[in-house]
Amino acid sequence: MAIQRLHVGKRLSEVAIHNGTVYLAGQLAEDTTQNIEGQTRESLAHIDRLLAEAGSDKHHILSCQIYLADVKDFDGMNAVWDTWVSANNAPPRATVEAKLARPEILIEIIVVAAQK
């Protein structure tokens, strides 16, 4: 089966699609002056856009990995997540504290989803 890649750059593709499964690169906010709630909202908006482009949506997420620069932001991230996540379709998820690429990045989210 062929692999389709979207938004291919020198270092990474934002999306890879194979056999009906959509793999997203880690999504983070472009506006890193925002607090955890703002960065989470922006990251989730990127996920919504990329999944739509790939023929999927948040209702079809198979798994999610969330990386927080500081676990103290867990509650703030969850406040945004809880309003975004699909009711009765919450995916398996892991959330960990990690040193991210730049200090101003508070969150990075990776999802794998099924195509519709």
Secondary structure, DSSP 8 states (H G I E B T S, - for coil): --EEEEEE-SS-EEEEEETTEEEE--B--S-TTS-HHHHHHHHHHHHHHHHHHTT--GGGEEEEEEEES-GGGHHHHHHHHHHHS-TT----EEEEE---SSTT--EEEEEEEE--
